[in-house]
């Protein structure tokens, strides 16, 4: 929610894209860094490095300059602020749609990515190294997708691009689950990452742009609430994978994502 206070509205999309570039980069580089630190300084050293990285990030935040005037506080209590936030969301058709879109990606996309270990071990039989390759492919796709959005500037017709990216991700998930060849699946996994990055970047950006300045932080809290439901979203697809086979489960979820976006 700080983004709206340090950049103009015209720079929202590129700014969020750069944020997701960093996020996706660490999905690729993070496991490698952890592996190197573990080899040199043990698992305890990993947590020391993580703590140091957080302190460095906090120090950098002091250099961020606010570009807009902060909203004037109304003097209301925390409970009143919370109630007003939910009332605003319920009365805003746009926010309700965007919230549904955010939940869709949590339940139909992120849940499928949690089944990657099953594909690596049972379907492709490539073990831990193969799992790392699959997850890295998704991360690389996320970097590419984020850079594409950042390079496009403000992006016209955001809702249409959001729908196209979501539908493309659903199709890519179905194709990934259907492919029998590991390296072909790796390429498609990167496509899943591209669609996810574009979808997520535009969704969070439109959340911010759809709320007045004094409500942006609160609206983003609703968006983050949807992201926090990821563990819940994993349960249905995991149960389905146990009842049938993991490939059919992911194909089903990918098809549901396409239908959800289309509706």
N, C-alpha and C positions, 0 to 999 in steps of 0.2 A: 504493500500500500504506500510505501515511500516514493515509488516511481512517479506518481502523480504530483509530488511536491518538488521534484528535482528536474523534471523535463516538461516540455509543453505537450499539449494533446497531440500535435502533429508528430511528435517523436515517441509516442507511446509504443507503437508496434515495433520499431527498431530497438527501443530500449528493452522491451520484454524479450525480444528475439535474442539479444546479446546475453540476457540472463539465462535463457534456456541453452544457449551455446555453451556457457560455463557449466551448466548442470549436466548437459549431455557429455561434455568433455570429461568430466569426472567419472561418469559411468564407464568410460573407456579406460581412463588413466588411473582411477582410484584403485581397482583391484591390483594393478601392476605395482603401484606405489606401496600398497599394503604388503604385497608379497616380498618386495625388496626390503622394506623396513623389518618385517618379521624375520627374514633370513639374517639380517645384521644385528637386530636389537631385541628380538623376541616379540611376542604378542603384547607384552606390557609396553614396549617401545612404540607400538602402533598407537596406543591410547595417549601416550605422551605427545606424539606428533599431532594427533587430532586436537588435543587441548591447545597446543601451541598455534595451530592453524586458526582455531576459533579466536584466540587472543589477537592474532594478527588481523583477522577480519574486523574485529571490534575496533582496533586502532585505526583502521582505514576508514571506518564509518565517521570518525570525527572530522575527516577531510571532505565529507559530502556537504555541499552548500545548497541550502534550500532556495529554490528559484521562485516559489510562489508564497503568498501570505498564508499562514496557517489559519484554518477555520476558527471562528470565534466560538468558544465554549458557551453552551446554553445554561450551564449551571445545573443540569439535570443529573440524577443519580445514575449509577451503573445499571440498575434494574430498568429504569426508564429508558436509558439508551438502548438496552437490549430489546425491550419491547418495541421501541420505535423502529429498530432495524428490521425485525420480523414483520412488522406492519408494512413498512416500505416495500419489502420483498414481495409480500403477498399481494400488494396493490399494484406492483409493477409487472406487467405481462412480459416485458423483455427480460427482467431478472429471473422470473420463473422459468422461462424457456432456456436461458443460459444455464440455470442451475440444473435443469433436466439434462442438458447437453453434457455438463460436467459429470453428472452421475452416470450418464451413458458410457463415457470413456472409462470410468472407474470399473463399472460392472462388466463391460463387454471387451475392453482392451487390456487394461492393466491386469485384470484377473487372468487372462490368457498367458501373459508374460511370466506369471508365477509358475506356470507348468513347464517352462523351458528345461528344468532339470530332468523331467520325465522324458522329454524328447531326446535329450543328450544321452541319457543312460539306457533307456529301453527301446526307443524307436531307431535312433541313428547309431547307438552303441559307440559313442566317441568319448565317453567319460568326462572328467573334469575339464580337460583341455578343450574339448568340443563345446562344453557349456560356456566356457569363457569366450570362445569365438562367437557363439550365438549372441551372447549378451553384449559383446563388443560391437557386433554388427548393428544391433539395435541402437547402441550409443552413437556409432558413426552416422547412422541414418538420422538420429536426432540432431547431430551437429549440422549435417547438410540441410535438413529442413529448417532449422533455426536461421542459418545463414541465408537461405533463400528468402525467408520472410524479412530478415533485416535488410537485404539488398533491394527488396521491392519497395522500401520506403513506407508510406502510410497505408498502402494496400486499399484499393477500392473494392467495393462489394464484398466486405468481410464476411457477411453471413453466407453468401454463396460459396466462397472459398472454404469456409468452415465445414459446410456440408459435403463438399467435394472431397476434402481431406479425410473426413470421417468415413465416408463411403469407401474411399480408396484403401484406408487402413483395414476396414472390415474385409474387403476382397483379398487384401494381402495376407491377412490372418488365415482365411480359408485356403488360399493357395499354399501358404507355408505348411499347414497341417496335412495337405494332400500330397506334397512332394516326397518322394522316397529317397532322393539323393541329397546328402548332407550339404554339399557346397551350393547347390541350387537353393536350398532352404536358407543358407546364410545370406545370399543375395536378397531373397524376399524378406528376411528379417530386417535388413537395412531399410527396405521399403516401408515396413511397418513403423520403424523409427522415424522416417521422414513424415509420414502421415500423422503420427502421434505428436511430433513437435509442432507442426503447423496447426493442428487441431487445438492443442493445449495453449499455444501462444495466443491464437486469435480469441479463444474462449476467455482467457484471463484478461486480455486487453479489452474486450467488449464489456466484461463485467465492470471495469474501471470507467470506461467511457459512458456507460449507461446510468451512472450514479452521479448526483451532484457532489461537489468538492467535499462537503462536510460529512458525506455518507460513504466515501470511497473506502476508508479503512474498515468500516463495519461490513460493507458489502463483500470486501475481500475475505473477511472472516468467514462469511457463508461459503465462499468459494473454497477456502481451505478446509472447511468442515466436510465438503464433498470429497476432498482428497483423503481426509482422515478415514473415510469409509472403505478404503482399499481392502483391508483385511476381511471386511464383511462381503465385499464383492468376489473375493476368491472362493468363498465357501460353495456357492451354487455350482460353479464350473468344476470345482474339485470333486463334488459329489457326483456330478454327471460323468466325469472322467473315470470314477470308480465303477459306476453302473455300466458304462459302455467301454469304449477305448478312448485314449486321450486325443487321438486324431479326430474322431467324430465329435468329441466335446468341443474342441477348438473350432472346427468347421461350423458347428451349430452356433457357437457364440459369435463368430465372425459374421455369419448370416443374420443373426439377431441385431448386430451393430448396424449392418446395412439397412435392414428393415426399420430400425429405430431412427436412423438418420433420415430415411426417406419419409417417415411419417411426420 
